[in-house]
Amino acid sequence: MFGVVVPVKPPAVAKSRLAGLGDEVRLELCEAFALDTVNAVTECALVGAVLVVTDDVPLARALADLGIPVIPDGVTDDLNASLEQGAAELSRRYPDLGVAAVFADLPSLRPAELELALRAASPDGLSFVADAGRAGTTTVIAPSVEVFRPRFGPGSRQAHLDAGAVEILDELPGLRRDVDTPDDLAAAVALGTGPRTSYVVTLHGLLGVGR
């Protein structure tokens, strides 16, 4: 079983490449992505706990209403440090669980995909799932907090490989489909998104975005 840390950027800086859709729509999409991602994570059979790390107060309240624990981001300018902080707190609360981090912009994630990735992870060291573009990373998995050392940032897939992490190569379309641009959103919609993202997409007439 695993505990999963989900980091969420503050709305002021999140998903800037969706700004062309309008600021209100961008903010609604960011919240919808996060809620759909967290919901999928909590429904995964191998996830025993979820902890969200964010300074987004409205989102924190929405998650609290769903019973999801949230802690503030103590190091907002360093994603890897934020994740390590979250993983340490998660491990303190649930010392018997493995540790994973899943990005909050995966609105097409299915619980069974995350379960497959967790089962495929190395029992000894860090494992990861690359994004659809094969340059970034959406998920890192470790058997314990002691070996949880993510390398997110530009070219994170290669950075994880260089650090000796094991790449999970299974077909995991929803777990790989992060959304940064209108084209990414269109690809996520084609895969099928969670209910909150589907609502925002329909409400604002975004079904043809990116095409």
VENLINBEL-V288969 format. One record per residue. N is the residue number from 1. SS is DSSP state (H for helix, E for strand, L for the rest). PSI is psi in degrees with one decimal (999 if undefined). D_FIRST is the distance of its C-alpha to the first C-alpha in whole Angstrom. Layout:
N|SS|PSI|D_FIRST / N|SS|PSI|D_FIRST
//
This chain:
1|L|154.6|0 / 2|E|151.5|4 / 3|E|142.3|7 / 4|E|127.7|10 / 5|E|130.7|14 / 6|E|109.7|16 / 7|E|140.4|20 / 8|E|121.7|23 / 9|L|153.2|26 / 10|L|145.8|29 / 11|L|-26.1|31 / 12|L|-26.9|34 / 13|L|-2.6|33 / 14|L|137.9|30 / 15|L|52.2|31 / 16|H|-25.7|35 / 17|H|-1.6|35 / 18|H|6.5|35 / 19|H|-26.8|38 / 20|H|-15.4|40 / 21|H|-7.3|39 / 22|L|142.7|40 / 23|H|-39.3|38 / 24|H|-43.1|38 / 25|H|-42.0|36 / 26|H|-46.6|34 / 27|H|-41.0|33 / 28|H|-39.4|32 / 29|H|-42.1|30 / 30|H|-45.9|28 / 31|H|-41.7|27 / 32|H|-43.8|26 / 33|H|-49.1|24 / 34|H|-45.1|22 / 35|H|-40.9|22 / 36|H|-39.5|21 / 37|H|-49.1|18 / 38|H|-39.6|17 / 39|H|-44.0|17 / 40|H|-40.2|16 / 41|H|-45.2|12 / 42|H|-25.5|12 / 43|L|-3.1|13 / 44|L|134.6|10 / 45|L|-22.9|8 / 46|L|7.0|5 / 47|E|119.6|6 / 48|E|-14.4|6 / 49|E|150.7|9 / 50|E|139.6|12 / 51|E|122.4|14 / 52|E|135.6|18 / 53|E|113.6|20 / 54|E|155.1|24 / 55|L|10.4|27 / 56|L|101.0|28 / 57|H|-47.4|29 / 58|H|-40.6|30 / 59|H|-41.9|26 / 60|H|-40.2|25 / 61|H|-42.5|27 / 62|H|-40.1|26 / 63|H|-38.8|22 / 64|H|-37.1|23 / 65|H|-26.0|24 / 66|L|0.5|21 / 67|L|17.9|19 / 68|L|122.7|18 / 69|E|144.0|18 / 70|E|139.9|20 / 71|E|151.1|21 / 72|L|155.7|25 / 73|L|108.9|25 / 74|L|-14.7|26 / 75|L|72.6|27 / 76|L|-18.9|28 / 77|L|7.6|30 / 78|L|97.6|27 / 79|H|-44.1|24 / 80|H|-39.4|22 / 81|H|-37.7|23 / 82|H|-42.9|22 / 83|H|-41.0|19 / 84|H|-38.1|19 / 85|H|-47.1|20 / 86|H|-41.0|17 / 87|H|-38.2|14 / 88|H|-42.1|16 / 89|H|-40.7|16 / 90|H|-43.4|13 / 91|H|-34.2|12 / 92|H|-40.6|15 / 93|H|-35.1|14 / 94|L|74.4|10 / 95|L|-16.6|11 / 96|L|-1.3|8 / 97|L|146.4|6 / 98|E|173.1|6 / 99|E|134.0|9 / 100|E|158.2|10 / 101|E|131.3|14 / 102|E|128.2|15 / 103|L|154.5|19 / 104|L|16.6|20 / 105|L|44.6|23 / 106|L|67.9|21 / 107|L|-12.2|23 / 108|L|7.3|22 / 109|L|136.9|19 / 110|L|139.4|17 / 111|H|-37.9|14 / 112|H|-30.7|14 / 113|H|-44.7|15 / 114|H|-39.8|12 / 115|H|-43.5|10 / 116|H|-42.4|12 / 117|H|-42.6|12 / 118|H|-37.4|9 / 119|H|-31.0|9 / 120|H|-10.2|13 / 121|L|151.7|12 / 122|L|137.7|13 / 123|L|-6.1|12 / 124|L|-28.7|15 / 125|L|-167.2|15 / 126|L|138.2|15 / 127|E|162.7|15 / 128|E|160.1|17 / 129|E|123.2|18 / 130|E|159.0|22 / 131|L|177.3|23 / 132|L|-28.4|26 / 133|L|-5.3|29 / 134|L|24.0|27 / 135|L|-36.9|28 / 136|L|-168.3|25 / 137|E|139.5|22 / 138|E|-22.5|19 / 139|E|137.7|16 / 140|E|147.7|15 / 141|E|135.4|11 / 142|E|149.4|11 / 143|L|-19.0|9 / 144|L|165.2|11 / 145|H|-25.6|13 / 146|H|-29.2|16 / 147|H|9.4|16 / 148|L|96.6|15 / 149|L|79.0|19 / 150|L|152.7|19 / 151|L|54.9|23 / 152|L|156.8|23 / 153|L|-175.8|27 / 154|L|132.7|30 / 155|L|36.8|29 / 156|H|-28.5|25 / 157|H|-49.8|25 / 158|H|-35.7|27 / 159|H|-39.5|26 / 160|H|-41.2|23 / 161|H|-43.5|24 / 162|H|-28.4|27 / 163|L|0.4|24 / 164|L|9.1|23 / 165|L|153.0|20 / 166|E|126.3|19 / 167|E|130.6|20 / 168|L|119.9|18 / 169|L|5.7|21 / 170|L|159.0|19 / 171|L|108.2|21 / 172|L|66.8|19 / 173|H|-41.7|22 / 174|H|-34.1|21 / 175|H|-21.9|18 / 176|H|-18.5|21 / 177|L|76.3|24 / 178|L|159.1|24 / 179|L|110.5|27 / 180|L|-26.1|30 / 181|L|166.5|33 / 182|H|-37.1|35 / 183|H|-39.5|34 / 184|H|-39.9|31 / 185|H|-43.1|31 / 186|H|-39.9|33 / 187|H|-38.6|31 / 188|H|-42.4|28 / 189|H|-38.7|30 / 190|H|-33.6|31 / 191|H|-27.4|27 / 192|L|121.0|27 / 193|L|167.8|26 / 194|L|170.5|24 / 195|H|-36.6|26 / 196|H|-42.5|27 / 197|H|-42.2|28 / 198|H|-39.5|30 / 199|H|-47.6|32 / 200|H|-42.2|33 / 201|H|-44.1|34 / 202|H|-43.6|36 / 203|H|-40.2|37 / 204|L|10.9|39 / 205|L|45.5|40 / 206|L|10.0|37 / 207|L|-28.3|37 / 208|L|6.6|39 / 209|L|136.4|38 / 210|L|0.0|38 / 211|L|999|40
//
